[in-house]
C-alpha cells in the first residue's frame, strides 16, 4: 500500500478530534433574584480565558446548563449569581465576592481559586460537572 491509500488508512486509524456535551449542574441557587452566569474556562479563571458561557434568570434549587461541542481537554467552570442585576460579580472592599459564586471541584471557599485546582478533564462524549453556589465562607 502506497501514497494516497496509505495516507487515507492512517487518517482513519488516527484518534479523532471529538467534542463533548458538557452539562454544568448548579446547586444552591437560593433565590430567584437576578441571573445565574456560567463560564467554561480553558486556561485560567479569567473572563478572557472562558470562551463558552451562558446565563439565564435564577431559579431556586438546581439549574442545568448544557454546552455542546466542547473540545476534549481540561476546563474549569466558574459560576456566579448576579443577585442585584448589574451584570457583574460584586465584591467587597478587599475583593471577596459578596454574591453567590462557585467553581468546579468546589474550590475558592477558603483560598483564592486557581485553574489548576478547578480543572476537570473533558474526555467523554457527555460530562456532567457539579458546581455549588454559596457566599464566601458558606
Backbone as ProteinMPNN parsed JSONL, in Angstrom:
{"seq_chain_A": "XXXXXXXXXXXXXXXXXXXXXXXXXXXXXXXXXXXXXXXXXXXXXXXXXXXXXXXXXXXXXXXXXXXXXXXXXXXXXXXXXXXXXXXXXXXXXXXXXXXXXXXXXXXXXXXXXXXXXXXXXXXXXXXXXXXXXXXXXX", "coords_chain_A": {"N_chain_A": [[0.86, -1.156, 0.0], [0.632, 2.156, -0.907], [1.354, 5.715, -1.007], [-1.49, 7.74, -1.569], [-3.436, 5.864, -0.66], [-2.323, 4.691, 1.645], [-2.088, 6.969, 3.247], [-4.792, 7.63, 3.568], [-5.707, 5.394, 5.001], [-4.201, 5.62, 7.361], [-5.235, 8.037, 8.29], [-7.836, 7.264, 8.916], [-7.333, 5.593, 11.043], [-6.26, 7.221, 12.969], [-6.697, 8.903, 16.106], [-9.749, 10.549, 16.515], [-10.449, 14.037, 16.579], [-12.609, 15.003, 18.863], [-15.678, 16.178, 20.239], [-17.38, 17.079, 23.247], [-20.462, 16.896, 25.074], [-21.171, 19.037, 27.579], [-22.589, 19.254, 30.698], [-23.389, 21.539, 33.118], [-24.167, 21.35, 36.382], [-25.73, 23.29, 38.538], [-25.991, 23.8, 41.877], [-27.632, 24.967, 44.876], [-28.814, 27.433, 44.349], [-30.229, 30.021, 45.806], [-32.252, 31.937, 45.602], [-34.671, 33.584, 43.452], [-33.645, 35.837, 42.427], [-32.123, 38.004, 40.094], [-29.643, 36.896, 37.699], [-28.106, 33.787, 36.729], [-24.854, 33.068, 35.93], [-22.686, 31.176, 33.865], [-19.482, 30.04, 33.07], [-17.214, 28.384, 30.889], [-13.933, 27.653, 31.204], [-10.726, 27.72, 29.664], [-7.89, 27.989, 30.147], [-7.383, 29.582, 32.317], [-8.871, 31.161, 35.206], [-10.287, 33.478, 34.26], [-12.188, 35.969, 32.667], [-11.428, 36.36, 29.939], [-10.339, 33.935, 29.279], [-12.396, 32.218, 29.156], [-14.151, 30.973, 26.919], [-16.689, 29.883, 26.369], [-19.963, 30.454, 27.428], [-22.969, 31.048, 29.346], [-26.118, 32.346, 30.419], [-28.975, 32.715, 32.541], [-32.236, 33.548, 33.874], [-32.323, 33.399, 37.424], [-33.327, 30.553, 39.305], [-34.636, 29.106, 42.114], [-32.997, 26.364, 43.748], [-31.788, 23.701, 41.843], [-30.039, 24.258, 38.85], [-29.498, 23.589, 35.396], [-27.061, 23.787, 32.881], [-26.29, 23.376, 29.546], [-23.686, 22.665, 27.326], [-22.684, 22.255, 24.072], [-20.471, 20.514, 21.808], [-17.944, 20.863, 23.035], [-14.524, 21.016, 23.059], [-12.283, 18.269, 23.686], [-10.287, 17.91, 26.645], [-8.705, 19.781, 29.369], [-10.855, 21.764, 31.417], [-12.207, 24.455, 33.349], [-14.864, 25.407, 35.489], [-16.684, 28.317, 36.105], [-19.028, 29.979, 38.085], [-21.568, 32.329, 38.883], [-24.075, 34.127, 40.744], [-25.765, 36.866, 39.823], [-27.189, 38.737, 41.813], [-28.183, 41.358, 42.187], [-28.52, 42.249, 39.613], [-26.688, 43.794, 38.093], [-24.94, 42.913, 36.18], [-22.454, 41.886, 36.866], [-20.111, 40.179, 39.061], [-20.335, 41.141, 42.234], [-18.07, 42.528, 44.629], [-16.552, 42.833, 47.894], [-14.754, 45.451, 49.721], [-12.198, 44.354, 49.979], [-12.026, 42.596, 47.936], [-13.386, 40.156, 48.06], [-15.958, 38.044, 46.894], [-19.318, 39.203, 47.098], [-21.664, 38.189, 46.312], [-23.414, 35.108, 45.534], [-21.282, 32.434, 44.453], [-19.351, 29.972, 42.612], [-17.094, 27.265, 41.808], [-15.831, 24.663, 39.665], [-14.927, 21.56, 41.179], [-15.349, 22.611, 43.65], [-13.678, 24.664, 44.578], [-12.18, 27.649, 46.02], [-13.416, 28.55, 48.347], [-12.02, 28.828, 50.747], [-9.606, 29.719, 49.98], [-7.839, 31.534, 47.419], [-9.157, 30.803, 44.277], [-7.739, 28.626, 41.796], [-6.936, 27.86, 38.379], [-5.684, 25.382, 38.059], [-6.53, 23.936, 40.33], [-9.262, 23.926, 39.962], [-9.716, 22.643, 37.591], [-11.21, 20.263, 35.348], [-11.227, 17.268, 33.59], [-12.315, 16.883, 30.317], [-13.233, 14.264, 28.595], [-15.011, 12.451, 27.698], [-17.942, 11.461, 25.825], [-20.151, 12.674, 26.987], [-20.299, 14.81, 29.728], [-20.856, 15.617, 33.097], [-20.666, 18.304, 35.264], [-20.583, 19.203, 38.538], [-21.417, 22.174, 40.33], [-21.402, 24.127, 43.179], [-23.246, 26.788, 44.361], [-22.558, 29.389, 46.619], [-22.159, 31.764, 49.234], [-19.176, 33.568, 50.219], [-17.326, 31.734, 52.539], [-19.42, 30.062, 52.995]], "CA_chain_A": [[0.0, 0.0, 0.0], [1.49, 3.331, -1.017], [0.81, 7.014, -1.351], [-2.782, 8.196, -1.052], [-4.166, 4.803, 0.039], [-1.741, 4.584, 2.978], [-2.46, 8.187, 3.977], [-6.209, 7.52, 3.911], [-5.828, 4.383, 6.047], [-3.668, 6.198, 8.587], [-6.187, 9.052, 8.749], [-8.962, 6.576, 9.531], [-6.888, 4.965, 12.279], [-5.842, 8.236, 13.931], [-7.784, 9.288, 17.005], [-10.49, 11.7, 16.02], [-10.632, 15.175, 17.467], [-14.038, 14.966, 19.084], [-16.19, 17.158, 21.174], [-18.248, 16.531, 24.275], [-21.558, 17.692, 25.615], [-20.888, 19.281, 28.993], [-23.697, 19.79, 31.484], [-22.996, 22.095, 34.409], [-25.281, 21.242, 37.315], [-25.527, 24.319, 39.555], [-26.846, 23.615, 43.052], [-27.532, 26.02, 45.874], [-29.398, 28.709, 43.938], [-31.092, 30.268, 46.962], [-33.373, 32.835, 45.319], [-34.968, 33.845, 42.042], [-33.156, 37.179, 42.126], [-31.06, 38.184, 39.122], [-29.252, 35.907, 36.688], [-27.001, 32.879, 37.026], [-23.887, 33.059, 34.831], [-21.782, 30.033, 33.846], [-18.417, 30.139, 32.079], [-16.264, 27.277, 30.757], [-12.624, 28.291, 31.048], [-9.742, 26.832, 29.034], [-6.513, 28.061, 30.637], [-7.32, 30.394, 33.533], [-10.173, 31.598, 35.717], [-10.33, 34.874, 33.844], [-13.192, 36.049, 31.596], [-10.826, 36.234, 28.607], [-9.987, 32.531, 29.065], [-13.642, 31.442, 29.264], [-14.807, 31.249, 25.637], [-18.078, 29.43, 26.331], [-20.719, 30.91, 28.584], [-24.416, 31.14, 29.225], [-26.782, 32.879, 31.598], [-30.442, 32.705, 32.493], [-32.817, 34.002, 35.14], [-32.144, 32.487, 38.558], [-34.467, 29.746, 39.746], [-34.17, 28.427, 43.321], [-32.745, 24.927, 43.683], [-30.739, 23.251, 40.928], [-30.172, 24.674, 37.453], [-28.577, 22.873, 34.495], [-26.63, 24.494, 31.68], [-25.678, 22.399, 28.652], [-22.813, 23.198, 26.28], [-22.389, 21.222, 23.075], [-19.242, 20.654, 21.011], [-16.823, 21.319, 23.855], [-13.352, 20.201, 22.722], [-11.696, 17.46, 24.75], [-9.169, 18.52, 27.357], [-9.048, 20.346, 30.676], [-11.61, 23.004, 31.54], [-12.675, 24.784, 34.695], [-16.171, 26.06, 35.424], [-16.912, 29.421, 37.034], [-20.452, 30.31, 38.13], [-21.999, 33.268, 39.911], [-25.435, 34.64, 40.659], [-25.811, 38.33, 39.863], [-28.432, 38.955, 42.553], [-28.709, 42.714, 42.011], [-28.766, 42.522, 38.199], [-25.806, 44.796, 37.491], [-24.113, 42.297, 35.145], [-21.121, 41.508, 37.33], [-19.99, 39.601, 40.392], [-19.936, 42.196, 43.161], [-17.054, 42.172, 45.627], [-16.407, 43.814, 48.971], [-13.591, 46.328, 49.558], [-10.944, 43.599, 49.879], [-12.083, 41.738, 46.758], [-14.107, 38.902, 48.271], [-17.297, 38.127, 46.309], [-20.435, 39.424, 48.012], [-22.799, 37.482, 45.733], [-23.108, 33.679, 45.464], [-20.383, 32.015, 43.38], [-18.822, 28.625, 42.761], [-16.178, 26.762, 40.793], [-15.705, 23.211, 39.607], [-14.165, 20.975, 42.285], [-15.715, 23.366, 44.855], [-12.54, 25.457, 45.06], [-12.421, 29.071, 46.198], [-14.151, 28.891, 49.574], [-11.101, 29.238, 51.817], [-8.378, 30.234, 49.364], [-8.051, 32.046, 46.072], [-9.267, 29.672, 43.34], [-6.807, 28.58, 40.67], [-7.356, 26.981, 37.293], [-5.153, 24.039, 38.318], [-7.363, 23.257, 41.337], [-10.647, 23.851, 39.498], [-9.854, 21.975, 36.295], [-11.851, 18.968, 35.164], [-10.884, 16.753, 32.259], [-13.436, 16.517, 29.455], [-12.744, 13.269, 27.639], [-16.119, 11.529, 27.454], [-18.943, 12.089, 24.953], [-21.022, 13.51, 27.822], [-19.695, 15.046, 31.032], [-21.612, 16.484, 33.992], [-19.783, 18.931, 36.24], [-21.362, 19.875, 39.587], [-20.893, 23.402, 40.933], [-22.26, 24.574, 44.28], [-23.254, 28.221, 44.62], [-22.634, 29.792, 48.018], [-21.442, 33.007, 49.519], [-17.866, 33.314, 50.821], [-17.382, 31.129, 53.857], [-20.597, 29.212, 53.124]], "C_chain_A": [[0.908, 1.221, 0.0], [0.68, 4.593, -1.213], [-0.529, 7.321, -0.715], [-3.545, 7.125, -0.269], [-3.641, 4.65, 1.472], [-2.129, 5.794, 3.828], [-3.92, 8.118, 4.424], [-6.413, 6.509, 5.038], [-5.333, 4.937, 7.381], [-4.614, 7.256, 9.154], [-7.385, 8.4, 9.433], [-8.599, 5.981, 10.889], [-6.514, 5.982, 13.354], [-7.002, 8.581, 14.859], [-8.457, 10.559, 16.498], [-10.495, 12.811, 17.06], [-12.137, 15.285, 17.674], [-14.421, 16.008, 20.116], [-17.2, 16.485, 22.101], [-19.426, 17.459, 24.526], [-21.3, 17.81, 27.113], [-22.127, 19.89, 29.637], [-23.135, 20.281, 32.81], [-24.239, 22.088, 35.282], [-24.996, 22.175, 38.49], [-26.52, 24.091, 40.695], [-26.69, 24.817, 43.976], [-28.044, 27.375, 45.423], [-30.478, 29.013, 44.972], [-32.304, 31.141, 46.659], [-33.568, 32.976, 43.814], [-34.498, 35.238, 41.635], [-32.046, 37.135, 41.079], [-30.869, 37.031, 38.157], [-28.177, 34.997, 37.253], [-26.14, 32.809, 35.772], [-22.953, 31.865, 34.985], [-20.755, 30.254, 32.746], [-17.553, 28.887, 32.09], [-14.927, 27.887, 30.374], [-11.601, 27.276, 30.548], [-8.365, 26.847, 29.682], [-6.371, 28.819, 31.946], [-8.734, 30.74, 33.969], [-10.294, 33.104, 35.492], [-11.338, 34.963, 32.703], [-12.622, 35.885, 30.181], [-10.487, 34.78, 28.269], [-11.207, 31.619, 29.119], [-14.483, 31.675, 28.007], [-16.263, 30.818, 25.544], [-18.784, 29.892, 27.592], [-22.198, 30.981, 28.29], [-24.942, 31.778, 30.506], [-28.28, 32.748, 31.412], [-30.969, 33.176, 33.839], [-32.673, 32.943, 36.228], [-33.457, 31.802, 38.909], [-33.988, 28.952, 40.961], [-34.024, 26.913, 43.126], [-31.567, 24.614, 42.787], [-31.05, 23.719, 39.522], [-29.142, 23.911, 36.628], [-28.327, 23.716, 33.251], [-25.901, 23.48, 30.804], [-24.923, 23.114, 27.547], [-22.464, 22.046, 25.341], [-21.081, 21.546, 22.353], [-18.094, 21.283, 21.79], [-15.63, 20.432, 23.528], [-12.821, 19.446, 23.942], [-10.531, 18.214, 25.386], [-9.619, 19.107, 28.676], [-9.872, 21.627, 30.529], [-11.856, 23.244, 33.018], [-13.983, 25.535, 34.516], [-16.239, 27.127, 36.507], [-18.379, 29.826, 36.934], [-20.664, 31.406, 39.172], [-23.438, 33.682, 39.672], [-25.378, 36.142, 40.862], [-27.143, 38.733, 40.49], [-29.029, 40.334, 42.259], [-28.86, 43.137, 40.548], [-27.873, 43.563, 37.554], [-24.814, 44.208, 36.487], [-22.718, 41.906, 35.572], [-21.191, 40.865, 38.701], [-19.484, 40.694, 41.317], [-18.968, 41.651, 44.197], [-17.017, 43.229, 46.711], [-15.095, 44.58, 48.78], [-12.263, 45.583, 49.487], [-10.976, 42.55, 48.763], [-12.807, 40.415, 46.909], [-15.508, 39.035, 47.679], [-18.384, 38.3, 47.372], [-21.736, 38.824, 47.475], [-22.415, 36.0, 45.638], [-22.238, 33.34, 44.248], [-19.951, 30.578, 43.624], [-17.928, 28.264, 41.596], [-16.236, 25.243, 40.766], [-14.736, 22.757, 40.702], [-14.359, 21.731, 43.595], [-14.536, 24.132, 45.447], [-12.975, 26.908, 45.285], [-13.177, 29.459, 47.445], [-13.213, 29.396, 50.679], [-9.776, 29.76, 51.279], [-8.718, 30.743, 47.968], [-8.11, 30.871, 45.101], [-8.224, 29.775, 42.235], [-7.359, 27.639, 39.609], [-6.909, 25.548, 37.577], [-6.027, 23.272, 39.305], [-8.795, 23.06, 40.853], [-10.814, 23.001, 38.242], [-10.444, 20.574, 36.383], [-11.517, 18.521, 33.76], [-12.156, 16.358, 31.519], [-12.891, 15.535, 28.428], [-13.778, 12.174, 27.388], [-17.106, 12.216, 26.509], [-19.909, 12.996, 25.713], [-20.399, 13.599, 29.213], [-20.612, 15.958, 31.838], [-20.661, 16.993, 35.066], [-20.648, 19.637, 37.284], [-20.642, 21.127, 40.086], [-21.901, 23.857, 41.978], [-22.122, 26.079, 44.45], [-23.349, 28.465, 46.114], [-21.938, 31.125, 48.14], [-20.122, 32.649, 50.212], [-18.039, 32.802, 52.242], [-18.542, 30.153, 54.035], [-20.442, 27.851, 52.534]], "O_chain_A": [[1.838, 1.316, 0.802], [-0.507, 4.554, -1.538], [-0.706, 7.19, 0.496], [-4.236, 7.452, 0.696], [-4.428, 4.496, 2.407], [-2.462, 5.646, 5.004], [-4.242, 8.511, 5.546], [-7.215, 6.75, 5.94], [-5.976, 4.743, 8.413], [-4.774, 7.355, 10.371], [-7.895, 8.926, 10.422], [-9.447, 5.875, 11.776], [-6.459, 5.634, 14.534], [-8.161, 8.554, 14.443], [-7.792, 11.518, 16.105], [-10.539, 12.556, 18.263], [-12.863, 15.628, 16.741], [-13.574, 16.622, 20.765], [-17.789, 15.457, 21.766], [-19.379, 18.652, 24.224], [-21.22, 16.807, 27.822], [-22.645, 20.908, 29.178], [-22.483, 19.529, 33.535], [-25.237, 22.736, 34.967], [-24.139, 21.894, 39.328], [-27.733, 24.178, 40.503], [-25.732, 25.582, 43.866], [-27.735, 28.383, 46.058], [-31.514, 28.348, 45.014], [-33.292, 31.089, 47.392], [-32.735, 32.542, 43.017], [-34.918, 35.756, 40.6], [-31.132, 36.316, 41.175], [-31.802, 36.294, 37.843], [-27.427, 35.387, 38.147], [-26.639, 32.526, 34.683], [-22.485, 31.569, 36.084], [-21.108, 30.611, 31.622], [-17.196, 28.381, 33.154], [-14.806, 28.554, 29.347], [-11.611, 26.116, 30.96], [-7.724, 25.799, 29.758], [-5.344, 28.71, 32.615], [-9.68, 30.625, 33.189], [-10.39, 33.885, 36.438], [-11.337, 34.089, 31.836], [-13.29, 35.319, 29.316], [-10.362, 34.433, 27.094], [-11.074, 30.395, 29.128], [-15.418, 32.476, 28.022], [-17.003, 31.345, 24.713], [-18.262, 29.739, 28.697], [-22.623, 30.974, 27.134], [-24.282, 31.748, 31.545], [-28.787, 32.679, 30.292], [-30.236, 33.199, 34.828], [-32.874, 31.752, 35.988], [-34.536, 32.388, 38.821], [-33.024, 28.194, 40.851], [-34.82, 26.277, 42.434], [-30.484, 25.18, 42.941], [-32.181, 23.596, 39.051], [-28.045, 23.622, 37.106], [-29.248, 24.276, 32.656], [-24.99, 22.798, 31.274], [-25.435, 24.037, 26.914], [-22.004, 20.992, 25.779], [-20.649, 22.697, 22.299], [-17.365, 22.128, 21.271], [-15.707, 19.215, 23.699], [-12.903, 19.925, 25.073], [-9.881, 19.043, 24.748], [-10.777, 18.955, 29.065], [-9.625, 22.453, 29.65], [-11.726, 22.333, 33.836], [-14.185, 26.217, 33.511], [-15.901, 26.884, 37.665], [-18.91, 29.997, 35.836], [-20.015, 31.409, 40.218], [-23.952, 33.6, 38.557], [-24.995, 36.629, 41.926], [-28.105, 39.034, 39.784], [-30.243, 40.463, 42.1], [-29.282, 44.26, 40.271], [-28.264, 44.164, 36.554], [-23.941, 44.922, 35.993], [-21.873, 41.621, 34.723], [-22.189, 40.984, 39.411], [-18.338, 41.129, 41.202], [-19.031, 40.485, 44.589], [-17.401, 44.377, 46.488], [-14.402, 44.379, 47.783], [-11.286, 46.133, 48.978], [-10.072, 41.722, 48.654], [-12.837, 39.623, 45.966], [-16.186, 40.031, 47.931], [-18.371, 37.632, 48.406], [-22.784, 38.939, 48.109], [-21.23, 35.667, 45.66], [-22.43, 33.885, 43.161], [-20.157, 30.033, 44.709], [-17.994, 28.877, 40.53], [-16.646, 24.614, 41.742], [-13.836, 23.5, 41.092], [-13.613, 21.514, 44.55], [-14.407, 24.239, 46.667], [-14.02, 27.333, 44.791], [-13.552, 30.623, 47.584], [-13.576, 30.284, 51.45], [-8.92, 30.196, 52.049], [-9.767, 30.412, 47.414], [-7.212, 30.029, 45.097], [-7.871, 30.869, 41.796], [-8.146, 26.739, 39.903], [-7.67, 24.606, 37.36], [-6.241, 22.073, 39.13], [-9.471, 22.128, 41.287], [-11.939, 22.671, 37.866], [-10.218, 19.824, 37.333], [-11.526, 19.331, 32.833], [-12.972, 15.592, 32.033], [-12.176, 15.923, 27.504], [-13.436, 11.09, 26.915], [-17.1, 13.443, 26.407], [-20.424, 13.966, 25.158], [-20.021, 12.586, 29.8], [-21.093, 16.966, 31.319], [-19.944, 16.217, 35.697], [-21.372, 20.575, 36.949], [-19.421, 21.138, 40.243], [-23.097, 23.959, 41.703], [-21.021, 26.59, 44.657], [-24.137, 27.816, 46.801], [-21.214, 31.551, 47.24], [-19.976, 31.543, 50.732], [-18.794, 33.361, 53.037], [-18.656, 29.495, 55.069], [-21.372, 27.047, 52.585]]}, "name": "protein", "num_of_chains": 1, "seq": "XXXXXXXXXXXXXXXXXXXXXXXXXXXXXXXXXXXXXXXXXXXXXXXXXXXXXXXXXXXXXXXXXXXXXXXXXXXXXXXXXXXXXXXXXXXXXXXXXXXXXXXXXXXXXXXXXXXXXXXXXXXXXXXXXXXXXXXXXX"}
